[in-house]
């Protein structure tokens, strides 16, 4: 779901069906967010390069996260950093 306050959120329910109390810790997140502009074909054909060059940043004191590539995707042995 989307939330104006929190961005992308997941709603879930956890039920203890046992007879004793228990303590739990939950760590949740979204995996494999792709940078804008990446096509499905590009992800399917160059997924190792996409994974190698994916970069993300959180802008301090904001609710903005940046998802980008740190290099142009080329399958050659030469540097192409942005």
C-alpha distances in whole Angstrom, upper triangle without the diagonal:
4,7,10,12,10,8,6,5,6,8,11,14,18,21,24,27,30,32,32,30,28,27,24,22,19,18,14,13,12,16,17,16,18,20,20,22,23,23,23,26,27,25,26,30,30,27,29,30,26,26,29,28,24,24,22,22,21,23,24,24,21,17,18,17,20,20,23,26,29,31,32,32,35,37,40,42,42,40,37,35,34
4,7,9,8,5,5,6,8,10,14,17,20,24,27,30,32,35,35,32,30,28,26,23,20,19,16,14,13,17,18,16,18,19,18,21,22,23,23,27,27,25,27,30,30,27,30,30,26,26,29,28,24,23,20,20,19,20,22,21,17,14,15,15,18,18,22,25,28,30,31,31,35,37,40,41,41,39,36,34,32
4,5,5,5,6,7,10,11,15,18,21,24,27,30,33,35,34,32,30,28,25,23,20,19,16,15,15,19,20,18,20,21,20,24,25,26,26,30,30,28,30,33,33,30,32,32,29,28,31,29,25,24,21,21,18,19,20,19,16,12,14,15,18,19,23,26,29,32,33,33,37,39,42,43,43,40,37,35,33
4,6,6,9,10,13,15,18,21,24,27,31,33,36,38,37,34,33,31,28,26,23,22,19,18,17,21,22,19,21,21,21,24,25,27,28,32,31,29,32,35,34,32,34,33,30,29,32,30,26,25,21,20,18,18,19,17,14,11,13,15,18,19,23,26,29,32,33,34,37,40,42,44,43,40,37,35,33
4,6,9,10,13,14,18,21,23,26,29,32,35,37,35,32,31,28,26,23,21,20,18,17,17,21,23,20,22,22,22,26,27,29,30,33,33,31,34,36,35,33,34,34,30,29,32,30,26,24,21,19,16,16,17,14,12,9,12,14,18,20,23,27,29,32,34,35,38,41,43,44,43,40,38,35,33
4,6,7,10,12,15,18,21,24,27,30,32,34,33,30,28,26,23,20,17,16,14,13,14,17,19,17,19,20,20,24,25,27,27,31,30,28,31,33,32,29,31,31,27,26,28,27,23,22,18,17,14,15,15,14,12,8,11,12,16,17,21,25,27,30,31,32,36,38,41,41,41,38,36,33,31
4,6,10,13,16,19,22,25,28,31,34,36,35,32,30,28,25,22,19,17,14,12,12,15,17,14,16,17,17,20,21,23,24,27,27,25,27,30,29,27,28,28,24,24,26,25,21,20,16,16,14,15,16,15,12,8,10,10,13,15,18,22,24,27,29,29,33,35,38,39,38,36,33,31,29
4,7,10,13,17,19,23,26,29,31,34,33,31,28,26,23,20,17,15,12,10,9,12,14,12,15,16,16,19,20,21,21,25,25,22,25,28,27,24,26,26,23,22,25,24,20,19,16,17,15,17,18,18,15,11,12,12,14,15,18,21,24,27,28,28,32,33,36,38,37,35,33,30,29
4,7,10,13,16,19,22,25,28,30,30,27,25,23,20,18,14,13,10,9,9,13,16,14,17,19,20,23,23,24,24,28,27,25,27,30,29,26,28,29,25,24,27,26,22,22,19,19,17,19,20,20,17,14,15,15,17,18,21,24,27,30,31,31,34,36,39,40,40,38,36,33,32
4,6,10,13,16,19,22,25,27,27,25,23,21,18,16,13,12,9,9,10,13,16,15,19,21,22,25,24,25,24,28,28,25,27,30,30,26,28,29,26,24,28,27,24,23,21,22,20,22,23,23,21,17,18,18,20,20,24,26,29,32,33,32,36,37,40,41,41,39,37,35,34
4,7,10,14,17,19,22,25,25,22,21,20,17,16,13,14,11,12,13,17,19,19,22,25,25,28,28,28,27,31,31,28,30,33,33,30,32,33,30,28,31,31,27,27,24,25,23,25,26,26,23,20,21,21,24,24,27,30,33,35,36,36,39,40,44,45,45,43,41,39,38
4,7,10,13,16,19,21,21,19,18,17,15,14,11,13,11,13,14,17,20,21,24,27,28,30,30,30,29,32,33,30,31,34,34,31,32,34,31,29,32,32,29,29,26,27,25,28,28,28,26,23,24,24,26,26,29,32,34,37,38,37,41,41,45,46,46,44,43,41,40
4,6,10,12,15,18,18,16,15,15,13,14,12,14,13,16,18,20,24,24,28,30,31,34,33,34,32,36,36,33,34,37,37,34,35,37,34,32,35,36,32,32,30,30,28,31,31,31,29,26,28,27,30,29,33,35,38,40,42,41,44,45,48,49,50,48,46,44,43
4,7,9,12,15,15,13,12,12,10,12,10,13,13,16,19,21,25,26,29,32,33,36,35,36,34,37,38,34,35,38,38,34,36,38,35,33,35,36,33,33,30,31,29,32,32,32,30,27,29,28,31,31,34,36,39,41,43,42,45,45,48,49,50,48,47,45,45
4,6,9,12,12,11,11,12,11,14,13,17,17,20,22,25,28,29,33,36,37,40,39,39,37,40,41,37,38,41,41,38,39,41,38,36,39,40,37,36,34,35,33,36,36,35,34,31,33,32,35,35,38,40,42,45,46,45,48,49,52,53,53,52,50,49,48
4,5,8,8,8,8,10,10,14,14,18,19,22,25,27,30,32,35,38,40,43,41,42,40,43,43,40,40,44,43,39,40,43,40,38,40,42,38,38,36,37,35,38,37,37,36,33,35,35,37,37,40,42,44,47,49,47,50,50,53,54,55,53,52,50,50
4,7,9,10,11,13,14,17,17,21,22,25,27,29,32,34,37,40,42,45,43,43,41,44,45,41,41,45,45,41,42,45,42,40,42,44,41,41,39,40,38,41,41,41,40,37,39,38,40,40,43,45,47,49,51,49,52,52,55,56,57,56,55,53,53
4,6,8,9,12,14,17,18,22,23,27,29,31,34,36,39,43,44,47,45,46,44,46,47,43,43,47,47,43,43,46,44,41,44,45,42,42,41,41,40,43,42,42,41,39,41,39,42,41,45,46,48,51,53,51,54,54,57,57,58,57,56,54,54
4,7,9,13,15,19,21,24,26,30,32,34,38,39,43,46,48,50,49,49,47,50,50,47,47,50,50,46,47,49,47,44,47,48,46,45,43,44,42,45,44,44,43,41,43,42,45,44,48,49,51,54,56,54,57,57,60,60,62,60,59,57,57
4,6,10,13,17,19,22,25,28,31,33,37,38,42,45,47,50,48,49,47,50,50,46,47,50,49,46,46,48,46,43,45,47,44,44,42,42,40,43,42,42,41,39,41,40,43,43,46,48,50,52,54,53,56,56,59,59,60,58,58,56,56
4,7,10,14,16,20,22,26,29,31,34,36,40,42,44,47,46,47,45,48,48,45,45,49,48,44,44,46,44,41,43,45,42,41,39,39,37,40,39,38,38,36,38,37,40,40,44,46,47,50,52,51,54,54,57,57,58,56,55,53,53
4,7,10,13,16,19,23,26,28,31,33,37,39,42,45,43,44,43,45,45,42,42,45,44,41,41,43,41,38,40,41,38,38,36,36,34,37,36,36,36,33,36,35,37,37,41,42,44,47,49,48,51,51,53,53,54,53,52,50,50
4,7,10,14,16,20,24,25,29,31,34,37,39,42,41,42,41,44,43,40,41,44,42,39,39,41,39,35,37,39,36,35,33,32,31,33,32,32,32,30,32,31,34,34,38,40,41,44,46,45,48,48,51,51,52,50,49,47,47
4,7,10,13,17,20,22,25,27,31,33,35,39,37,39,37,40,40,36,37,40,39,35,35,37,35,32,34,35,32,31,29,29,28,30,30,30,30,27,29,28,31,31,34,36,37,40,43,42,45,45,47,47,48,46,46,43,43
4,7,10,14,17,19,22,24,27,30,32,36,34,36,35,38,37,33,35,37,36,32,32,34,32,29,31,32,29,28,25,26,24,27,26,26,26,24,26,25,27,27,31,33,34,37,39,38,41,42,44,44,45,43,42,40,40
4,6,10,13,15,19,20,24,27,29,32,31,32,31,34,33,30,31,34,33,29,30,31,29,26,28,29,26,25,23,23,22,25,24,25,24,22,23,22,25,24,28,30,31,34,36,36,39,39,42,42,43,41,40,37,37
4,7,11,12,16,17,21,23,26,29,28,29,28,31,30,27,29,31,30,26,26,28,25,22,24,25,22,21,19,20,18,22,22,22,22,19,20,19,21,21,24,26,27,30,33,32,35,36,38,38,39,37,36,33,33
4,7,10,13,14,18,20,23,26,25,26,25,28,28,24,26,29,27,24,24,26,23,21,23,24,20,20,17,18,17,20,21,22,20,18,18,17,19,19,22,24,26,29,31,30,33,34,37,37,38,35,34,32,32
4,6,10,10,14,17,19,22,21,23,22,25,24,21,23,26,24,21,22,23,20,18,20,20,17,16,14,15,15,18,19,20,18,15,16,14,16,15,18,20,22,25,27,26,30,31,33,34,34,32,31,29,28
4,7,7,11,14,16,19,17,19,18,21,21,17,19,22,21,18,19,20,17,15,18,18,15,15,13,15,15,18,20,21,19,16,15,13,14,13,16,18,20,23,24,23,27,28,31,32,32,30,28,27,26
4,6,9,12,15,18,16,17,16,19,18,15,17,19,18,14,15,17,14,12,15,15,12,13,12,15,16,19,21,23,21,18,17,14,14,12,15,16,18,21,22,21,24,25,28,29,29,27,26,24,24
4,6,9,12,15,12,14,13,16,14,11,13,16,14,11,12,13,10,9,12,12,9,11,11,14,16,19,22,24,22,19,17,14,13,10,12,13,16,17,18,17,20,21,24,25,26,24,23,21,21
4,7,9,12,11,13,13,16,14,12,14,17,15,13,14,15,11,10,13,13,9,10,9,12,14,17,20,22,19,16,14,11,10,7,10,12,15,17,18,17,20,22,25,26,26,24,22,21,20
4,6,9,7,9,10,13,11,9,12,14,13,11,13,12,9,9,12,11,8,10,10,13,15,18,21,23,21,18,15,12,10,7,8,9,13,14,14,14,17,19,22,24,24,22,19,18,18
4,6,6,10,12,14,12,11,14,16,14,12,14,13,9,11,13,10,7,9,9,12,14,16,20,22,19,17,14,11,8,5,5,7,10,12,12,12,16,18,21,23,22,20,17,16,15
4,6,9,11,14,12,12,15,17,15,15,17,15,12,14,16,13,11,12,12,14,16,17,21,23,20,18,14,12,10,8,7,9,13,14,14,14,17,20,23,25,24,22,19,18,16
4,6,10,11,10,11,14,15,14,14,17,15,12,15,17,14,13,14,15,17,19,21,25,26,23,21,18,16,13,11,10,10,14,14,12,12,16,18,21,24,23,21,18,18,16
4,7,8,6,7,10,11,10,10,13,12,9,12,14,12,11,13,15,18,20,22,26,28,25,23,20,17,14,11,10,10,13,13,12,10,14,16,19,22,21,20,17,17,16
4,5,5,6,9,10,10,11,14,14,11,14,16,15,14,17,18,21,24,26,29,31,28,26,23,20,18,15,14,13,17,16,14,12,15,17,20,23,23,22,20,20,19
4,5,5,6,9,10,10,14,14,11,14,17,16,15,18,20,23,25,27,31,33,30,27,24,22,20,16,16,15,19,18,17,14,17,17,21,24,25,24,22,22,22
4,5,5,6,8,9,13,13,12,14,17,17,16,20,22,25,28,30,33,36,33,30,27,25,22,19,17,16,19,18,16,13,15,15,19,22,23,23,21,22,22
4,5,5,6,7,10,10,8,12,14,13,13,17,19,22,25,27,31,33,31,29,26,23,20,16,15,13,16,14,12,9,11,12,16,19,19,19,17,18,18
4,6,6,5,8,9,7,9,12,12,12,15,17,21,23,26,29,32,29,27,24,21,19,15,14,12,15,15,14,11,13,13,17,20,21,20,18,19,19
4,6,6,9,11,10,11,14,15,15,18,21,24,27,30,33,35,33,30,28,24,22,18,17,16,19,18,16,13,14,14,18,20,22,22,21,22,23
4,6,9,9,10,12,14,14,15,19,22,25,28,31,34,37,35,32,29,26,24,20,18,16,18,17,15,11,12,11,14,17,19,20,19,20,21
4,6,5,6,9,10,11,12,16,19,22,26,28,31,34,32,30,27,24,21,17,15,13,15,13,12,8,9,8,12,15,16,16,15,17,18
4,5,5,6,8,10,10,14,17,20,23,26,29,32,30,28,25,22,19,16,14,12,14,14,13,10,12,11,15,17,18,18,17,18,19
4,5,5,6,9,10,14,17,20,24,27,29,32,31,29,26,23,20,17,15,13,14,13,13,10,11,10,13,14,16,16,16,16,18
4,5,5,6,8,12,15,19,22,25,28,31,30,28,25,21,19,15,13,10,11,9,9,7,8,8,11,12,13,13,12,13,15
4,5,5,6,10,13,16,20,22,25,28,26,25,22,18,15,12,10,8,10,9,9,7,10,11,14,15,16,15,13,13,14
4,6,5,9,12,15,18,21,24,27,26,24,21,18,15,12,11,9,11,11,12,10,13,13,16,17,18,16,16,15,16
4,6,9,12,15,19,22,24,28,27,25,22,19,16,13,12,9,9,9,11,10,12,12,14,14,15,13,13,12,14
4,6,10,13,17,19,22,26,24,23,20,17,14,11,8,5,5,6,8,8,11,12,14,14,14,12,11,9,11
4,7,11,14,17,20,23,21,20,17,13,11,7,6,5,6,8,11,10,14,15,18,18,18,16,14,12,12
4,7,11,13,16,19,18,17,14,11,8,6,5,6,6,9,12,13,16,18,20,20,20,17,15,12,12
4,7,10,13,16,14,13,11,7,5,5,6,8,9,13,15,16,20,22,24,24,23,20,18,15,15
4,6,9,12,11,11,9,6,5,7,9,11,11,15,18,19,23,25,27,27,26,22,20,17,16
4,6,9,8,8,6,4,6,9,12,15,15,19,21,23,26,29,30,31,29,26,24,21,19
4,7,6,7,6,6,8,11,13,16,17,20,23,25,28,31,32,32,31,27,25,22,20
4,5,8,8,9,11,15,17,20,20,23,26,28,32,34,35,35,33,30,28,24,23
4,7,9,11,14,17,20,23,23,27,29,31,35,37,39,39,37,33,31,28,26
4,5,8,11,15,18,21,22,25,28,29,33,36,37,38,36,33,30,27,25
4,7,10,13,16,20,21,25,27,28,32,34,37,37,36,33,30,27,25
4,7,10,13,17,18,21,23,25,28,31,33,34,32,29,27,24,21
4,7,10,13,15,18,20,22,25,28,30,31,29,26,24,21,19
4,6,10,12,15,17,18,22,24,27,27,26,23,20,17,15
4,7,10,13,14,15,19,21,24,25,24,21,18,16,14
4,6,9,11,12,16,18,20,21,20,17,15,12,11
4,6,7,8,12,15,17,18,16,14,11,9,9
4,7,9,12,15,16,16,14,11,9,6,6
4,6,9,11,12,13,11,8,6,4,5
4,6,10,11,12,11,9,6,6,7
4,7,9,11,11,10,8,9,10
4,6,8,8,9,8,10,12
4,7,9,10,10,13,15
4,6,8,9,13,15
4,7,9,12,16
4,7,10,13
4,6,9
4,6
4
